[in-house]
Amino acid sequence: MLAASCTRCDADAWCDTTADCPAQQRCFEGHCRPACAEDGQCAAGEQCHYGVCLPVGAGCDSANDCLGIETCVDGRCRLTCLANTDCPADQVCCGGLCEPDCQPNPDASADDRAGRDRPLSDGAGHDRKGSDGASPDRLISDSTSPDRLVSDSSSPDHLVSDSSRADRGVSDSAAPDPGTAITCAADPCQPTEQCLDLADGGYQCCAGAVCAGVCHPTWRCCDSSDCELPTSTCTGHLCQGTLVLQESTSHVVDDTWIDSYGPTVNHEGDGKLWVRATNEHVALVRFGLSALPAGSAISSAKLWLYEYDQSNDCLLDVGVFEMLTAWDADTATWNQASQGVPWNAAGCNGLGTDRASSPSGSYAGAVSLTWIHAEIGTLVQKWVEQPTTNFGANVRAIAGGCNVAHYFRSSDYVTVSLRPRLEISYIEP
């Protein structure tokens, strides 16, 4: 899926104006905060500052404690700016910080007040130059590096510093039109890099990142609507969920069983899968995985089979082996994998050619009238990454106390709920 572009995530939402916030909240420094007129209107542990409730003592020791577009001022993280347009609509850029208004600092010198305590943008929204005549730092672009915030030694320390501006041909001309489609190409966004504000009100991060005030390279969603599958929910800013594959209205399962007692008989369509302790009966099962987005990470995959009967009271340990060769459910028998194509060894017994020599998962103590399952997440992850290797699995006995046969329902059984199923817990790419 494409990375989501969004302006807010979580209850502590990123905002542009107070209109973006719930009722009784104000947009302050890019975040929705409870509105207040006095401390008594704030919750315990909060106090009223700038018309919003802020945690008492919530602060910082350095800019490293703050978001990438904030810096630490007087023990509190403050939203930094280069112009009024960098601030929420109800604030102005004053001395490099977003403020509700711009009042002179009584402790500052006249020169400081003239140069620092004023908006860095005039009424037309154009960036002003500092007292030395140089333009303030701004978003820049050259042919060798993606657009990013560039700062000289006088800018807040959280901005990306670049000592080679002249060598890269960076000029102090006007910043790019924010509506221009600017890409980040070769340089992935770092967690502290600011998002680019586009003319349509959206935001742009480097590929694979989500914008919520700053670019978050590890985020893939802000809510479940950003996810590709209807079974996914946005949890921890990742689209994840559980997909259950079971034969019903669409064809997702091929299965059959093969039998040394009838070496030329095909059993597809008879509603059952037989497995015998001596491996004279073995089952073949394959699930199509096209519903999973390519690149999904598999955290768990369980193959479930419903056992409806057994030939005697002996228990049976069942293994799920990766199939290494193609087979056809409609024509497979003990002697052949598909019409006219024999197994490397009859009964799917060619180790390393027909099937893997060791199981990918197993279940101990199978007994009738119960569901059994085997964890095969590693195998399913391989199939997701290498779809052409998905030849399914061979289900066979790996231990048994006597010559017992156990009988399972197949994908053709009349009761859909008792058919084999594969439950896959995944994270979308």
Buried (B, 14 or more C-beta within 10 A) or exposed (E): BEBBBBBBBEEEBBBBEBEBBEEEBBBBBBBBBBBBEEEEEBEEEBBBBBEBBBEEEEBBEEBEBBBBBBBBBEEBBBBBBBBBBBBBBBBBBBBBBBBBEBEBEEEBEEEBBEBBBBBBBEEEEEBBEEEEEEBBBBBBBEEEBBBBBBBEEEBBEBBBEBEEBEEEEBEBEEBBEEEEEBEBEEEBBBEBBBBBBBEEEEBBBBEBBBBBBBBBBEBBBBBBEBBBBEBBBBEEBBBBBBBEBBBEEEEBBBBBBBBBEEEEEBBBEBBBBBBBBEBBBBBBBBBBBEBBBEEBBBEEBBBBBBBBEBBEEBBBBBBBBBBBBEBBBEBBBBBBBBEEEEBBEBBBBBBEEBBBEEBBBBBEEBEBEEBBBBBBBEBBBBBBEEEEEBBBBBBBBBEBEEEBBBBBBBBBBEEEEBBBBBBBBBBBB
